[in-house]
Amino acid sequence: MSGAEDGAPPQSHVTPQDSEQARNYGDEQSSPAASNEESISTKLDDHGVISQDSKVTASNGSISAELEAAINGLRNTSGVEADRYARKIAELSTHTAGNLDRVVVGKWEKDGGYVGEAKKNGGIWYETGPNFFSKLSEGLDELTIKEKAWNVNKQFLLMQLQRGVHRITLFGETIEAVKSFRARSYTALEIEFLDKNAGDYGYIRESNSWVKVK
């Protein structure tokens, strides 16, 4: 869900033709994967338990039939039904490297950012495939696209809270900096969501992380 982002209002907005511009719309949760690579997603079951890996993009860069069906469902529904499709997309967009007790969030960068941190030092991260925004955007206005894309992001965070992951960490910047300079970003929405909801699942905020204490 790719793009550079600074403190200024985004200069590019979501278009069905360009998923990289779509990330400039507010944040940086998905990288444009190389067309000859496979994206591996770790799925979580209904109880938030990590299950076996599944391929969500084919070697030619196209998305799987399961993911495409979920995107189509999210685009064409609302309410509880849309939440169900958003959760499925979140499951298929959850990736892991080593440490399953740590979720990493933050700004997407082409050769680093929160994804690079999780890959290097271990963690769970959310990253949609290269065609997510182009598929989701079909026939929708920009506000609706951002609302639906955020629903997927939110479902990812909710799954991690429900699973009881030990720590959710903002990487590469402070919470205050995000609020001050990237207030329109998905990272800012993540911070707001966690500040409002993490406590209900036994978390407290420590510096730039939310830590499970009970």
LODREN-229483 format. One record per residue: residue in one letter; x, y, z of N, C-alpha, C, CB in turn. Coordinates in steps of 0.001 Angstrom, whole numbers, plus 500000, padded with zeros to 6 digits. Glycine has a CB too. Example, Ala and Ser with C-alpha at 12.3 -4.5 7.8 and 13.67 -1.06 7.14 Angstrom:
// LODREN-229483
{"a"; {513190; 494310; 507800}; {512300; 495500; 507800}; {513200; 496700; 507800}; {511308; 495527; 509046}};
{"s"; {512850; 497750; 507080}; {513670; 498940; 507140}; {512900; 500030; 507870}; {514084; 499402; 505725}};
***
This chain:
// LODREN-229483
{"m"; {501009; 499057; 500000}; {500000; 500000; 500000}; {500962; 500899; 500000}; {498907; 500050; 501056}};
{"s"; {503849; 502605; 496508}; {505110; 502853; 497190}; {505344; 504281; 497023}; {506290; 502007; 496652}};
{"g"; {506056; 504815; 497712}; {506333; 506157; 497327}; {507078; 506916; 498374}; {505099; 506844; 497002}};
{"a"; {507785; 507931; 497959}; {508453; 508799; 498900}; {507424; 509688; 499555}; {509545; 509631; 498213}};
{"e"; {507748; 510074; 500772}; {506821; 510972; 501465}; {507602; 511889; 502371}; {505767; 510182; 502272}};
{"d"; {507260; 513145; 502398}; {507866; 514074; 503326}; {506768; 514746; 504115}; {508739; 515109; 502595}};
{"g"; {507111; 515837; 504782}; {506130; 516481; 505626}; {505085; 517275; 504880}; {506808; 517360; 506571}};
{"a"; {505333; 517590; 503631}; {504381; 518372; 502859}; {503221; 517514; 502408}; {505060; 519007; 501660}};
{"p"; {502095; 518130; 502075}; {500989; 517355; 501521}; {501451; 516583; 500310}; {499813; 518262; 501155}};
{"p"; {500942; 515358; 500128}; {501391; 514543; 499006}; {501162; 515232; 497679}; {500690; 513211; 499016}};
{"q"; {502127; 515101; 496781}; {502035; 515758; 495489}; {501354; 514890; 494444}; {503404; 516143; 495014}};
{"s"; {501297; 513580; 494699}; {500637; 512668; 493775}; {499495; 511997; 494485}; {501620; 511626; 493214}};
{"h"; {498488; 511637; 493745}; {497329; 510988; 494334}; {497076; 509666; 493645}; {496092; 511886; 494244}};
{"v"; {496233; 508861; 494259}; {495968; 507533; 493748}; {495357; 507596; 492361}; {495055; 506777; 494689}};
{"t"; {495911; 506832; 491458}; {495316; 506657; 490152}; {495290; 505179; 489851}; {496087; 507440; 489063}};
{"p"; {494319; 504705; 489092}; {494286; 503287; 488753}; {495501; 502860; 487957}; {493038; 502969; 487978}};
{"q"; {496195; 503804; 487318}; {497301; 503444; 486441}; {498632; 503297; 487155}; {497435; 504460; 485374}};
{"d"; {498763; 503848; 488353}; {500092; 503925; 488940}; {500030; 503674; 490424}; {500728; 505274; 488662}};
{"s"; {500382; 502456; 490843}; {500324; 502121; 492257}; {501402; 502841; 493045}; {500455; 500625; 492447}};
{"e"; {502517; 503227; 492417}; {503537; 503970; 493143}; {503023; 505358; 493484}; {504834; 504062; 492324}};
{"q"; {502331; 505992; 492555}; {501702; 507267; 492883}; {500688; 507071; 493998}; {501027; 507882; 491642}};
{"a"; {500053; 505927; 494022}; {499064; 505674; 495059}; {499681; 505743; 496433}; {498412; 504327; 494854}};
{"r"; {500915; 505238; 496593}; {501531; 505309; 497904}; {501856; 506743; 498264}; {502785; 504455; 497953}};
{"n"; {502130; 507605; 497307}; {502380; 509004; 497598}; {501137; 509690; 498136}; {502871; 509716; 496359}};
{"y"; {499999; 509078; 497944}; {498740; 509652; 498408}; {498766; 509877; 499908}; {497571; 508749; 498036}};
{"g"; {499446; 509012; 500639}; {499498; 509259; 502064}; {500618; 508552; 502756}; {498236; 508874; 502681}};
{"d"; {501087; 507435; 502237}; {502107; 506712; 502964}; {502757; 505675; 502095}; {501529; 506071; 504189}};
{"e"; {503333; 504648; 502678}; {504379; 503883; 502056}; {504346; 502421; 502451}; {505697; 504469; 502395}};
{"q"; {503161; 501804; 502501}; {503106; 500457; 503017}; {503362; 499381; 501986}; {501803; 500230; 503632}};
{"s"; {503557; 499695; 500748}; {503790; 498638; 499777}; {504824; 499037; 498766}; {502516; 498270; 499082}};
{"s"; {505741; 498126; 498521}; {506771; 498401; 497535}; {506385; 497827; 496198}; {508108; 497844; 497979}};
{"p"; {506822; 498453; 495093}; {506595; 497889; 493776}; {507560; 496741; 493544}; {506748; 498961; 492683}};
{"a"; {507115; 495514; 493724}; {507983; 494358; 493620}; {508438; 494157; 492189}; {507280; 493113; 494131}};
{"a"; {509618; 493603; 492027}; {510124; 493300; 490692}; {509232; 492265; 490046}; {511585; 492802; 490746}};
{"s"; {509075; 492386; 488729}; {508112; 491543; 488040}; {508501; 490082; 488029}; {507935; 492016; 486644}};
{"n"; {509781; 489763; 488254}; {510199; 488377; 488216}; {510395; 487789; 489602}; {511463; 488248; 487429}};
{"e"; {509880; 488451; 490621}; {509999; 487959; 491982}; {508664; 487462; 492493}; {510540; 489043; 492896}};
{"e"; {508738; 486584; 493487}; {507539; 486092; 494134}; {507404; 486758; 495494}; {507571; 484553; 494269}};
{"s"; {506201; 487150; 495840}; {505928; 487727; 497145}; {505390; 486627; 498034}; {504928; 488917; 497051}};
{"i"; {506025; 486416; 499166}; {505604; 485383; 500101}; {504935; 486045; 501286}; {506801; 484513; 500557}};
{"s"; {503724; 485612; 501599}; {502962; 486202; 502687}; {502683; 485159; 503750}; {501653; 486805; 502172}};
{"t"; {502868; 485506; 504998}; {502525; 484621; 506093}; {501084; 484861; 506490}; {503468; 484829; 507291}};
{"k"; {500266; 483825; 506451}; {498861; 483963; 506761}; {498607; 483714; 508248}; {498034; 483004; 505908}};
{"l"; {497621; 484366; 508783}; {497199; 484143; 510146}; {495811; 483537; 510123}; {497226; 485453; 510965}};
{"d"; {495554; 482597; 511055}; {494229; 481998; 511093}; {493270; 482900; 511853}; {494281; 480605; 511734}};
{"d"; {492044; 482421; 512086}; {491023; 483256; 512717}; {491391; 483653; 514142}; {489696; 482533; 512721}};
{"h"; {492334; 482943; 514748}; {492751; 483261; 516109}; {494028; 484094; 516127}; {492954; 481984; 516906}};
{"g"; {494495; 484504; 514944}; {495689; 485318; 514878}; {496969; 484528; 514997}; {495648; 486339; 515933}};
{"v"; {496911; 483213; 514775}; {498091; 482381; 514894}; {498748; 482253; 513530}; {497737; 480995; 515470}};
{"i"; {500053; 482401; 513493}; {500776; 482283; 512244}; {500617; 480873; 511690}; {502261; 482628; 512439}};
{"s"; {500261; 480764; 510432}; {500165; 479465; 509779}; {501149; 479422; 508624}; {498722; 479189; 509285}};
{"q"; {501006; 478477; 507735}; {501999; 478285; 506693}; {502012; 479435; 505689}; {501746; 476981; 505977}};
{"d"; {503180; 479595; 505056}; {503332; 480637; 504045}; {502492; 480321; 502818}; {504804; 480796; 503653}};
{"s"; {502099; 481355; 502096}; {501402; 481156; 500827}; {501848; 482216; 499842}; {499868; 481200; 501019}};
{"k"; {501928; 481861; 498582}; {502334; 482806; 497560}; {501143; 483665; 497169}; {502912; 482076; 496332}};
{"v"; {501313; 484964; 497200}; {500211; 485858; 496854}; {500432; 486568; 495537}; {500010; 486873; 497941}};
{"t"; {501633; 486485; 494990}; {501840; 486992; 493644}; {502576; 485945; 492833}; {502621; 488325; 493660}};
{"a"; {502224; 485836; 491573}; {502857; 484868; 490701}; {504184; 485405; 490197}; {501942; 484515; 489532}};
{"s"; {504943; 484542; 489523}; {506266; 484939; 489057}; {506209; 486045; 488008}; {506992; 483742; 488494}};
{"n"; {505064; 486196; 487351}; {504942; 487270; 486357}; {504463; 488578; 486972}; {503989; 486852; 485254}};
{"g"; {504344; 488619; 488301}; {503959; 489847; 488979}; {502470; 489999; 489193}; {504453; 491002; 488217}};
{"s"; {501661; 489099; 488638}; {500220; 489182; 488826}; {499853; 488682; 490220}; {499478; 488370; 487743}};
{"i"; {498710; 489105; 490702}; {498310; 488692; 492039}; {497551; 487372; 491980}; {497450; 489776; 492705}};
{"s"; {497481; 486682; 493100}; {496804; 485402; 493145}; {495299; 485593; 493000}; {497130; 484668; 494448}};
{"a"; {494620; 484516; 492614}; {493166; 484572; 492469}; {492503; 484864; 493807}; {492629; 483257; 491889}};
{"e"; {493044; 484325; 494886}; {492490; 484559; 496220}; {492573; 486029; 496597}; {493222; 483711; 497261}};
{"l"; {493728; 486621; 496354}; {493900; 488037; 496687}; {493045; 488919; 495785}; {495375; 488440; 496571}};
{"e"; {492987; 488603; 494508}; {492185; 489403; 493590}; {490716; 489368; 493977}; {492361; 488909; 492157}};
{"a"; {490220; 488196; 494397}; {488829; 488083; 494822}; {488570; 488927; 496061}; {488469; 486621; 495094}};
{"a"; {489531; 488951; 496976}; {489373; 489749; 498189}; {489385; 491244; 497877}; {490478; 489415; 499190}};
{"i"; {490252; 491666; 496965}; {490295; 493078; 496573}; {488986; 493481; 495907}; {491484; 493346; 495622}};
{"n"; {488498; 492640; 495015}; {487227; 492932; 494356}; {486104; 493016; 495379}; {486906; 491863; 493299}};
{"g"; {486128; 492119; 496363}; {485113; 492146; 497407}; {485166; 493414; 498216}; {485266; 490964; 498314}};
{"l"; {486365; 493832; 498598}; {486525; 495062; 499368}; {486050; 496268; 498569}; {487986; 495247; 499785}};
{"r"; {486378; 496302; 497294}; {486013; 497444; 496452}; {484507; 497584; 496318}; {486640; 497307; 495075}};
{"n"; {483789; 496478; 496354}; {482356; 496495; 496037}; {481436; 496306; 497225}; {482063; 495443; 495048}};
{"t"; {481969; 496309; 498439}; {481135; 496120; 499625}; {481428; 497198; 500658}; {481361; 494725; 500232}};
{"s"; {480658; 497187; 501713}; {480863; 498131; 502813}; {480523; 497437; 504121}; {479998; 499417; 502626}};
{"g"; {480787; 498121; 505223}; {480418; 497606; 506528}; {481162; 496335; 506914}; {478955; 497352; 506564}};
{"v"; {480456; 495444; 507598}; {481058; 494219; 508114}; {481612; 493351; 506986}; {480034; 493430; 508926}};
{"e"; {480913; 493305; 505870}; {481380; 492493; 504751}; {482697; 493030; 504205}; {480324; 492452; 503641}};
{"a"; {482807; 494345; 504100}; {484058; 494943; 503640}; {485185; 494656; 504630}; {483891; 496461; 503446}};
{"d"; {484875; 494682; 505921}; {485882; 494369; 506934}; {486420; 492952; 506745}; {485293; 494530; 508344}};
{"r"; {485545; 492037; 506394}; {485963; 490645; 506193}; {486948; 490540; 505030}; {484737; 489742; 505934}};
{"y"; {486640; 491240; 503938}; {487559; 491220; 502799}; {488867; 491930; 503135}; {486905; 491873; 501574}};
{"a"; {488774; 493023; 503883}; {489979; 493756; 504269}; {490878; 492883; 505139}; {489609; 495052; 505016}};
{"r"; {490263; 492119; 506007}; {491050; 491228; 506871}; {491753; 490155; 506047}; {490147; 490569; 507935}};
{"k"; {491067; 489617; 505060}; {491688; 488612; 504208}; {492894; 489195; 503475}; {490670; 488059; 503202}};
{"i"; {492748; 490406; 502936}; {493875; 491052; 502258}; {495021; 491279; 503231}; {493440; 492389; 501629}};
{"a"; {494684; 491685; 504458}; {495714; 491899; 505475}; {496456; 490603; 505779}; {495091; 492464; 506759}};
{"e"; {495733; 489493; 505874}; {496377; 488199; 506099}; {497365; 487876; 504992}; {495332; 487093; 506202}};
{"l"; {496925; 488139; 503755}; {497752; 487822; 502597}; {498881; 488823; 502383}; {496895; 487759; 501363}};
{"s"; {498883; 489895; 503153}; {499903; 490940; 503019}; {500773; 491037; 504266}; {499245; 492289; 502741}};
{"t"; {500698; 490007; 505105}; {501504; 489941; 506314}; {502754; 489109; 506034}; {500690; 489342; 507495}};
{"h"; {503905; 489697; 506299}; {505185; 489051; 506008}; {506005; 488925; 507286}; {505972; 489845; 504938}};
{"t"; {506856; 487918; 507335}; {507678; 487713; 508524}; {509112; 487406; 508158}; {507113; 486594; 509373}};
{"a"; {510008; 487727; 509092}; {511415; 487358; 508978}; {511922; 487091; 510386}; {512261; 488482; 508262}};
{"g"; {512033; 485853; 510731}; {512622; 485483; 512018}; {511746; 485750; 513228}; {513893; 486201; 512192}};
{"n"; {511852; 486909; 513802}; {511238; 487251; 515084}; {509741; 487509; 514940}; {511919; 488475; 515685}};
{"l"; {508910; 486613; 515525}; {507459; 486771; 515446}; {506889; 487536; 516632}; {506800; 485419; 515354}};
{"d"; {507735; 488037; 517513}; {507281; 488803; 518675}; {507400; 490302; 518469}; {508066; 488402; 519896}};
{"r"; {507678; 490709; 517240}; {507927; 492128; 516964}; {507298; 492515; 515639}; {509441; 492432; 516947}};
{"v"; {506440; 493522; 515674}; {505862; 494098; 514469}; {506571; 495424; 514205}; {504308; 494294; 514611}};
{"v"; {506926; 495664; 512948}; {507612; 496907; 512586}; {506716; 497712; 511654}; {508992; 496616; 511914}};
{"v"; {506496; 498971; 511983}; {505730; 499888; 511138}; {506587; 501119; 510871}; {504367; 500284; 511809}};
{"g"; {506150; 501947; 509929}; {506886; 503174; 509642}; {506814; 503541; 508181}; {508325; 503033; 510062}};
{"k"; {507761; 504325; 507752}; {507778; 504842; 506398}; {508393; 503839; 505435}; {508538; 506155; 506344}};
{"w"; {507736; 503656; 504279}; {508303; 502788; 503250}; {509394; 503521; 502503}; {507218; 502306; 502276}};
{"e"; {510517; 502845; 502303}; {511608; 503367; 501492}; {512075; 502260; 500564}; {512780; 503892; 502379}};
{"k"; {512509; 502623; 499390}; {512835; 501640; 498356}; {513861; 500625; 498829}; {513348; 502337; 497118}};
{"d"; {514903; 501073; 499494}; {515969; 500169; 499914}; {516151; 500188; 501429}; {517279; 500543; 499227}};
{"g"; {515071; 500224; 502154}; {515202; 500249; 503604}; {513860; 500457; 504253}; {516169; 501333; 504041}};
{"g"; {513766; 501490; 505092}; {512519; 501758; 505784}; {512130; 500634; 506726}; {511421; 501990; 504790}};
{"y"; {510866; 500608; 507076}; {510403; 499615; 508041}; {510514; 498190; 507499}; {508966; 499905; 508434}};
{"v"; {510345; 498018; 506180}; {510473; 496683; 505585}; {511913; 496199; 505694}; {510018; 496695; 504104}};
{"g"; {512861; 497057; 505343}; {514268; 496698; 505444}; {514674; 496372; 506867}; {515126; 497812; 504914}};
{"e"; {514146; 497122; 507813}; {514448; 496871; 509223}; {513943; 495501; 509655}; {513831; 497959; 510104}};
{"a"; {512713; 495174; 509301}; {512157; 493877; 509686}; {512922; 492730; 509032}; {510676; 493802; 509310}};
{"k"; {513283; 492908; 507775}; {514032; 491854; 507084}; {515421; 491665; 507688}; {514154; 492181; 505595}};
{"k"; {516053; 492763; 508087}; {517423; 492702; 508607}; {517469; 492186; 510037}; {518071; 494072; 508540}};
{"n"; {516586; 492696; 510888}; {516662; 492396; 512323}; {515515; 491546; 512838}; {516706; 493668; 513097}};
{"g"; {514649; 491109; 511944}; {513569; 490217; 512335}; {512301; 490973; 512694}; {513999; 489366; 513498}};
{"g"; {511183; 490404; 512297}; {509907; 491020; 512648}; {508802; 490670; 511671}; {510059; 492512; 512717}};
{"i"; {507650; 491192; 511970}; {506455; 491040; 511143}; {506170; 492396; 510524}; {505223; 490514; 511978}};
{"w"; {505806; 492407; 509247}; {505463; 493676; 508621}; {504326; 493507; 507634}; {506674; 494272; 507925}};
{"y"; {503677; 494620; 507355}; {502555; 494676; 506418}; {503019; 495315; 505136}; {501360; 495455; 507013}};
{"e"; {502807; 494625; 504021}; {503222; 495160; 502730}; {502366; 494524; 501642}; {504739; 494901; 502472}};
{"t"; {501581; 495322; 500970}; {500744; 494802; 499906}; {501543; 494641; 498631}; {499550; 495712; 499670}};
{"g"; {500989; 493893; 497684}; {501671; 493618; 496437}; {501669; 494798; 495490}; {501050; 492447; 495773}};
{"p"; {502409; 494696; 494393}; {502593; 495825; 493479}; {501326; 496241; 492735}; {503650; 495487; 492483}};
{"n"; {500345; 495359; 492654}; {499127; 495681; 491906}; {497932; 495990; 492804}; {498778; 494538; 490990}};
{"f"; {498172; 496082; 494090}; {497061; 496268; 495028}; {496268; 497536; 494736}; {497584; 496311; 496453}};
{"f"; {496955; 498668; 494644}; {496242; 499927; 494476}; {495564; 500040; 493119}; {497188; 501080; 494665}};
{"s"; {496224; 499533; 492088}; {495601; 499618; 490767}; {494320; 498806; 490722}; {496568; 499137; 489683}};
{"k"; {494310; 497655; 491388}; {493106; 496828; 491438}; {492031; 497463; 492312}; {493443; 495432; 491958}};
{"l"; {492438; 497957; 493474}; {491476; 498554; 494399}; {490868; 499836; 493842}; {492142; 498840; 495733}};
{"s"; {491637; 500571; 493048}; {491235; 501909; 492607}; {490155; 501927; 491535}; {492422; 502633; 492098}};
{"e"; {489923; 500810; 490878}; {489034; 500785; 489725}; {487632; 501280; 490068}; {488959; 499383; 489162}};
{"g"; {487269; 502415; 489492}; {485926; 502943; 489664}; {485663; 503676; 490958}; {484980; 501860; 489555}};
{"l"; {486678; 503911; 491757}; {486489; 504564; 493052}; {487122; 505948; 493072}; {487076; 503706; 494170}};
{"d"; {486561; 506841; 493882}; {487169; 508155; 494060}; {488294; 508052; 495088}; {486108; 509204; 494502}};
{"e"; {489107; 509087; 495165}; {490305; 509050; 495987}; {490008; 508848; 497468}; {491081; 510316; 495801}};
{"l"; {488978; 509510; 497981}; {488648; 509374; 499395}; {488249; 507943; 499715}; {487523; 510337; 499780}};
{"t"; {487441; 507336; 498867}; {487005; 505957; 499096}; {488181; 504998; 499018}; {485932; 505555; 498081}};
{"i"; {489092; 505246; 498078}; {490279; 504398; 497959}; {491081; 504434; 499253}; {491157; 504847; 496771}};
{"k"; {491318; 505632; 499766}; {492128; 505742; 500985}; {491415; 505087; 502164}; {492433; 507221; 501303}};
{"e"; {490100; 505253; 502258}; {489344; 504624; 503347}; {489454; 503114; 503294}; {487877; 505036; 503288}};
{"k"; {489314; 502554; 502089}; {489364; 501099; 501948}; {490780; 500572; 502159}; {488850; 500681; 500569}};
{"a"; {491774; 501304; 501644}; {493162; 500892; 501861}; {493513; 500945; 503344}; {494123; 501785; 501056}};
{"w"; {493044; 501975; 504025}; {493312; 502078; 505465}; {492625; 500947; 506220}; {492841; 503444; 506011}};
{"n"; {491458; 500523; 505790}; {490771; 499418; 506455}; {491649; 498171; 506465}; {489429; 499119; 505762}};
{"v"; {492342; 497906; 505355}; {493238; 496751; 505301}; {494386; 496925; 506293}; {493789; 496557; 503871}};
{"n"; {494991; 498095; 506288}; {496073; 498414; 507209}; {495606; 498241; 508656}; {496580; 499851; 506972}};
{"k"; {494427; 498740; 508946}; {493858; 498641; 510293}; {493640; 497187; 510697}; {492535; 499407; 510371}};
{"q"; {493148; 496377; 509764}; {492923; 494963; 510069}; {494224; 494252; 510403}; {492240; 494269; 508897}};
{"f"; {495301; 494626; 509717}; {496608; 494054; 510050}; {496977; 494358; 511492}; {497691; 494592; 509105}};
{"l"; {496859; 495620; 511890}; {497192; 495995; 513261}; {496286; 495298; 514262}; {497095; 497503; 513437}};
{"l"; {495010; 495214; 513945}; {494061; 494553; 514843}; {494424; 493085; 515030}; {492629; 494678; 514300}};
{"m"; {494792; 492408; 513955}; {495202; 491006; 514057}; {496404; 490847; 514978}; {495528; 490444; 512675}};
{"q"; {497346; 491783; 514891}; {498536; 491684; 515737}; {498198; 491935; 517203}; {499603; 492676; 515270}};
{"l"; {497307; 492881; 517465}; {496865; 493115; 518845}; {496132; 491896; 519384}; {495956; 494357; 518924}};
{"q"; {495279; 491321; 518581}; {494532; 490138; 519004}; {495447; 488951; 519216}; {493466; 489790; 517980}};
{"r"; {496471; 488832; 518413}; {497443; 487751; 518577}; {498281; 487930; 519823}; {498343; 487665; 517367}};
{"g"; {498426; 489179; 520259}; {499211; 489451; 521456}; {500701; 489537; 521203}; {498952; 488404; 522468}};
{"v"; {501077; 490018; 519998}; {502492; 490193; 519700}; {503130; 491048; 520785}; {502691; 490834; 518306}};
{"h"; {504372; 490750; 521141}; {504980; 491411; 522298}; {505173; 492904; 522093}; {506307; 490776; 522613}};
{"r"; {505592; 493300; 520899}; {505949; 494707; 520690}; {505597; 495149; 519273}; {507450; 494929; 520957}};
{"i"; {505062; 496346; 519147}; {504855; 496996; 517855}; {505705; 498257; 517859}; {503326; 497323; 517593}};
{"t"; {506629; 498343; 516925}; {507633; 499403; 516954}; {507561; 500288; 515718}; {509022; 498805; 517076}};
{"l"; {507565; 501579; 515938}; {507705; 502547; 514852}; {509184; 502705; 514570}; {507044; 503924; 515209}};
{"f"; {509592; 502441; 513333}; {511007; 502480; 512981}; {511368; 503749; 512213}; {511373; 501258; 512159}};
{"g"; {512531; 504304; 512540}; {513140; 505342; 511723}; {512734; 506765; 512017}; {512851; 505072; 510348}};
{"e"; {511789; 506970; 512899}; {511330; 508322; 513233}; {510546; 508254; 514528}; {510461; 508934; 512087}};
{"t"; {510323; 509401; 515128}; {509560; 509435; 516363}; {508073; 509629; 516075}; {510075; 510548; 517278}};
{"i"; {507266; 509246; 517037}; {505824; 509460; 516912}; {505520; 510939; 516760}; {505080; 508888; 518130}};
{"e"; {506225; 511761; 517518}; {505991; 513203; 517445}; {506332; 513755; 516065}; {506809; 513925; 518510}};
{"a"; {507402; 513253; 515458}; {507788; 513721; 514130}; {506742; 513346; 513084}; {509149; 513144; 513740}};
{"v"; {506212; 512142; 513184}; {505167; 511735; 512245}; {503949; 512638; 512387}; {504772; 510263; 512474}};
{"k"; {503539; 512893; 513610}; {502373; 513740; 513840}; {502606; 515162; 513337}; {502026; 513763; 515324}};
{"s"; {503831; 515635; 513442}; {504135; 517010; 513044}; {504335; 517165; 511543}; {505366; 517487; 513763}};
{"f"; {505012; 516197; 510921}; {505447; 516374; 509540}; {504777; 515446; 508540}; {506908; 516184; 509462}};
{"r"; {504124; 514391; 509020}; {503468; 513465; 508108}; {502065; 513126; 508636}; {504318; 512174; 507932}};
{"a"; {501353; 514167; 509002}; {500068; 513969; 509661}; {499022; 513327; 508761}; {499554; 515277; 510162}};
{"r"; {499211; 513382; 507441}; {498248; 512798; 506515}; {498626; 511382; 506097}; {498118; 513671; 505291}};
{"s"; {499680; 510852; 506654}; {500204; 509562; 506220}; {499468; 508401; 506865}; {501678; 509468; 506534}};
{"y"; {499629; 507227; 506264}; {499101; 506019; 506876}; {499819; 505729; 508190}; {499235; 504828; 505918}};
{"t"; {501089; 506091; 508293}; {501801; 505908; 509553}; {501121; 506693; 510666}; {503268; 506342; 509414}};
{"a"; {500687; 507908; 510369}; {499979; 508706; 511370}; {498669; 508033; 511767}; {499708; 510124; 510838}};
{"l"; {497980; 507428; 510794}; {496753; 506698; 511110}; {497055; 505477; 511972}; {496034; 506271; 509821}};
{"e"; {498167; 504809; 511696}; {498556; 503665; 512519}; {498794; 504094; 513965}; {499816; 502995; 511949}};
{"i"; {499511; 505194; 514134}; {499783; 505697; 515478}; {498484; 506032; 516200}; {500690; 506934; 515418}};
{"e"; {497602; 506724; 515517}; {496317; 507084; 516120}; {495530; 505838; 516519}; {495491; 507940; 515148}};
{"f"; {495499; 504848; 515638}; {494764; 503616; 515933}; {495353; 502898; 517144}; {494774; 502683; 514714}};
{"l"; {496669; 502785; 517185}; {497305; 502080; 518295}; {497148; 502839; 519605}; {498781; 501857; 518001}};
{"d"; {497263; 504153; 519565}; {497070; 504935; 520796}; {495654; 504764; 521347}; {497353; 506426; 520533}};
{"k"; {494682; 504628; 520447}; {493287; 504509; 520881}; {492912; 503091; 521302}; {492368; 504962; 519774}};
{"n"; {493555; 502084; 520715}; {493066; 500719; 520880}; {494021; 499744; 521545}; {492708; 500189; 519576}};
{"a"; {495314; 500003; 521507}; {496269; 499025; 522029}; {496070; 498765; 523516}; {497687; 499498; 521779}};
{"g"; {495702; 499805; 524261}; {495488; 499638; 525692}; {494423; 498610; 526023}; {495117; 500945; 526301}};
{"d"; {493415; 498462; 525174}; {492350; 497484; 525397}; {492866; 496059; 525288}; {491218; 497701; 524404}};
{"y"; {494020; 495883; 524689}; {494609; 494551; 524522}; {495823; 494344; 525424}; {495008; 494336; 523069}};
{"g"; {495989; 495237; 526395}; {497063; 495062; 527369}; {498386; 495676; 527002}; {497268; 493650; 527601}};
{"y"; {498384; 496695; 526162}; {499611; 497346; 525740}; {499746; 498720; 526385}; {499653; 497468; 524220}};
{"i"; {500991; 499138; 526569}; {501291; 500509; 526944}; {502283; 501069; 525931}; {501857; 500591; 528401}};
{"r"; {502276; 502385; 525769}; {503248; 502996; 524862}; {504520; 503305; 525629}; {502676; 504283; 524211}};
{"e"; {505643; 502834; 525091}; {506964; 503136; 525617}; {507777; 503753; 524496}; {507662; 501863; 526192}};
{"s"; {508070; 505034; 524602}; {508805; 505756; 523568}; {508083; 505590; 522231}; {510274; 505249; 523471}};
{"n"; {508687; 504925; 521281}; {508088; 504772; 519954}; {507587; 503350; 519703}; {509095; 505154; 518884}};
{"s"; {507214; 502672; 520780}; {506696; 501313; 520676}; {505469; 501147; 521564}; {507779; 500288; 521059}};
{"w"; {504677; 500144; 521204}; {503569; 499707; 522045}; {503920; 498310; 522521}; {502186; 499734; 521275}};
{"v"; {503993; 498139; 523858}; {504520; 496909; 524437}; {503437; 496202; 525224}; {505732; 497200; 525332}};
{"k"; {503316; 494897; 525021}; {502328; 494073; 525728}; {502805; 493869; 527165}; {502115; 492692; 525005}};
{"v"; {501976; 494268; 528131}; {502364; 494142; 529540}; {501394; 493265; 530330}; {502446; 495519; 530181}};
{"k"; {500239; 492930; 529734}; {499292; 492080; 530454}; {498376; 491368; 529476}; {498465; 492906; 531454}};
***
